Amino acid sequence: MKQENLPMAVGGQAVLEGVMMRSPHAMAIAVRRPDGTVILKDEAYHSLAERYPVLKRAFLRGPVILVEAMVTGVKALTFSAQAALQEEDADKEDEPLGWGSIALTLGGAFLMAFLFFGFLPHWLSGKAGYLVGRTLTPADFTFHAVDGVIKGTFLVLYIWGISFFPDIRRVFEYHGAEHKSICTFEAGEELTVANTRRHPTAHARCGTSFILVVLLVSILIFTVFFPLFPALTRRGLANNFFQVIIKVGLMFPIAALSYEIIRWGGKHSRHRLARILLWPGLATQRLTALEPDDSQLEVALEALKAVLAREEHPLPEGQPAGDTLSCAECQH
């Protein structure tokens, strides 16, 4: 599949024993089941920006894309969990995950993230004043620099720690397969395992890079914002909690600016400034995007080919989307 022009933007996400790929107008999830077959679900995709073109503008598109990525990510993980954990007993009916269970899981995850990547680093940053010999509050640049270092350290340690779990490691390998497949497509090469194997596991537009850019941008925005409102910089446990709530609210403009940086960096990856801005994320991908095997590359390519095929042959208006099929020829 040789690409004559610049390729369309294709992104993805690793899921349990598979990969989700998303193009401007299509989404596909390919998952390898316990019996070795690959189940593929592909469907048309319509973003909010298509219905409301104003959302395509700079600094508006970032938060929208982030929210859409979260929604599609949950759908992809739900589908992959049902497919990858399917019992070998064909007579047993699948019990779909209910939205209550999904909401409970996501709620617990957000609470843990708030405590360990929001409140705890913020509180420890104030205590760090004892190490530098002066009181630190959110009005100080040093406070936010320390906060960013603590968050980055927690993040790297968390990723490193969970990478020892076999199931998580396989997700990280599928993450590498996703990147390799997209790199092959963007290079205009035929989508084969042999071609895909040669490409790197890191990609400039990866969500890992986005998180690290968010971290750097947040230091800048917090340093500018909090000194403007002295009443918000007081010390105390309750004030710390309130300050973290404000930080969560500021995540929308931070995400907007961070997305524009990632977007610019992806288009100008050889620019010196882009390399500096994206280097932390690319380095962290050594932990989150591992080298996959050929069977994992096959799964990623199945999902990528599905979205490209749907882009070339979209469904007629009004025809329901969503096909599921088993690829018995992909057995190993």
N, C-alpha and C positions, 0 to 999 in steps of 0.2 A: 504494500500500500504506500506508494511513493507520493509525498506531498509536494506539490508544485509551489504553493504559496505558503505564507506563514500559517502555521497550524492554529486552529481555534483553541481557546483556553479550555483545558481539561484538568480537573482536579479529582481527588479521591480520598479514600480513608480506608485504613486496614480495619477489618472486623474479625470476628472469631472464625478462623480457618477460611478466610476469604478476603475479598477486596470490593469496596464500593467505588464506582467511577461516576463522575458527573460532568456532563458537557452543558453548553448553554440551554439545550432543549431536551435533554435526556438524562436518565439515571439508570444504572445497572448494578446489580449486586451478584457476584459469583462466589459460591461457597462450596468447598469440598466436604462431602458428607463422609461418615465413618466407613461406608462401603467403597469409597474411592471414586464415586461419581461426582460430577460437578453440577450443582443446581444453579440455574441462572434466572434471575428475575430482572427484567428491564421494563421501563415505562417512560412515557413522556414526562417532561419536567417543565413547569411554568413558574418562573420566579416572579416575585412581587414587582421587580423593576420592569418586567414586560407589561404589566397592567398599569403601573404608575411610573412612566418614564423619568419623572423628576428624581426618582431614587437612583438613577444611574449617574447622577452628578457626583463630582468629587466631594468627599467628606460626608456624603449621605449614604453612599453605596457600601462602605465598610461595615457599619453596624448591621445593615440589612443582610448582607452576605453572611456575617457571623451568626446571626439568629437563624437564617435558613440552613446554614451548615450544621447547627446544633439539632435542628428538627430532622433533617435528612439523616444525620448521624445516628440519632436514636432509632429511627425507622430501620436503618441498615443493621445496627447492632441487634435489634429485636429479631429481624429476619434471620440473621446469621446464627443467633443463639438457638433458634428453633431448628435450623437446618443442620448445623454442626453437631448439636447434641442429640440428634434424632436417634432413637433406639434402633438397634439392628432388627428388632422384632417388627416386621411390617404390619402385623395385625394390631399393633398398639396405635391408637389415634393420638395425634399431636394435640397438646393442650396449649393454645396460644397464650402468650404472656398478656395479662390484662393491663389496662392503662393504670389501674390502681397500684399494681406491683411496680410498673415503670416509674410512676410518680414518686413512690416511696423510695425507690433506689436512687433516683436523681436528686430527690430532696436530701437524702442522707449524704450523697456525694457533694452537693453544694454546701451543706453545713460543715462538712469536714474541710472543704477547700477554704471556706470563710475563716474557720478557726486557725488552720495551720498555715495558710498562705495569705491571710489577711490580718486577723487580730493578733496572733502570736508574734509575727515579725514586727508589727507596729509597736507592740508593747515592749519587746526586747530592744527596739531602737531607742526608746526613751531611757531604758536602763543602761544603754551603752554610754550614756553621759558620764557615768562613774569611771569609765575607762579613759576618757579623754579629759577628765578633770573639770567639766562644766556641765550645766544643765542643757539637755537637748529637747527641743520641742519641734512640732511640725513647721515652725517658722524658720528652722535652720536647714540649709542645704545638706549639711552633714547627716541630719536625722534621716532624710529621704535616701541619701546615698547608702547609709547603713541598712536601711529598710530594704533597698533593692538588692544589696549583697546577701542579706539573710534570706530573702525570698528566692534568689537565684540558687543559693546553696541548698535550701530545702528542696527546690525543684529537682536539681541534679541528683541529690541523695535519694529522693523518692523514686525517680526514674531508674537509677542504678539499683536500688533495692528490689523493686518489683521485677526487674529484668532477670532475676534469678528464678522466678516462677516459670516452669516450662510452658504453660499456656500463654503467659504474657510474652515470653521470648518468641513464641511462634507468631503472635500478633505483630511484634516488631519486625520479624522476618517478612511477613506479608506487607508491612509498611515499606520495606526495602523493595519488594517486588512491585508495589504500586509506583514508586518513584522511577525505578528502572524502565517500566513500561511506558510511563509518560515521557521520559527522556528519549526513548526510542521513537515515539510518535513525533515529538518535537524536532528530532533530528531528521525527520522525513524518511526513515528507514522502514523496511518491511517488518511487520509485527510478528516476528518469530522469536522463539526462545533463544536461539543462537545469537541473534542481534541484540536482544534485550540483555543477555548475560554480560555484555561488554560495557554497559553503562553504569555510572555510579549510583549508589543508594541514596545520595543526598540530593535535595532539590531546593532551589531558592524560595519557592512559594509554599514550602511546607508549613503546616501549622506550628511545628516546633519553632521555626524561625519567627513566626508571628508572635508567639508567646514571649520570646526573648526581646523582640523589638518593643512589644507592649511594656515590658519591664523597664526598658531604657527610657521610653517616652513618658511613662508614668512618673519617673523620677523628676523629669523636667517640668511636667505640668503641676505636680504636687508642690514643687519648690516655688513655682510662680503663684499658685492659687492660695495656699494657706497663709502666707504673710499678708495677703490682702484683707484677711478677716481675723484679726488678733483674737477675737472671742472664741475662735475655733481651735486655737493652739494651746489651750490650757491643759495642765497635767491632771492626772487622776484616772482611775479605771473606767468610770462611766464616760468621761470625756474621750478616752481612747476608743471605746466602743463606738461612740458617736462619730468620731473622726474616720473610723474604718467604714462606717455606713456611707459617709460622704465620698470616700475613695471609690466605693462600689458604684455610686452614681456617676462619678467622673470617668468610669470605664467606657462609656459610650463615646465621648470625644477622643479619649485615648485610643480606642479601637479604630475610630475613623482615621485619625492621623497615622496610626501604625499600619493600617491597610494600604494607605497611599504610599508609604515608604516601601512596603513589601512589593507592591505593584510596580513601583518605579525600579526597585532593585532587580525584580525579575526580568524587566525589559532591558536593563542596562547592567547586566551581571558582570561585565568586564570593567565597568567604571570603578575607579579606586575607592570613591566614597561608598558605593554600593557594596563593595567587598568588605569594607570596614563595618558597615551597619549590619550586614548579613552574616558575618563570620561567626558570632556567638551561636546563632541558630544552626548554622551548618556544622559547627563543631559538636553541638549537642546531639545532632542527628546520628553521630557515631554510636550513641546509646539507643536511640529510638528507631532507627532504620537500619536493620542488620541485613547481612547477605542472605538472600533466599536460595532455596534449591529449585531445580527445574520444574517440579510439580507446582510450587507456589507461583513461579513465573507464569505457568500455563493458566492458572486461575485468574491472575491479574490481567493477562492478555484477553481472556474470555470477556471480562467485564468491559475492558477498553474497546474491544471490537464491537461489543453490543451497543455502546453509546454512539460510536462512530457510524454504525449501520443505521441506527434510528435517526441520526442527523441527516444522513443521505436520503433516507426514505421515511419521512415523518408520517404519522398516522393522519388520516383525513379528519377534518374538524368534526367533533362530535363522537368519534369512535372511541370507545373506552380503551384506556391504556393498561398495560400490565400483563406480561406473559411470563409463565414459569415453565421451565423445561429441564430435563435431566440430560447431561452430556455423557452418555455411557462410554463414548470413545475416549474420554479423558481419564479413564481408570488407570491406577498405578498399583 
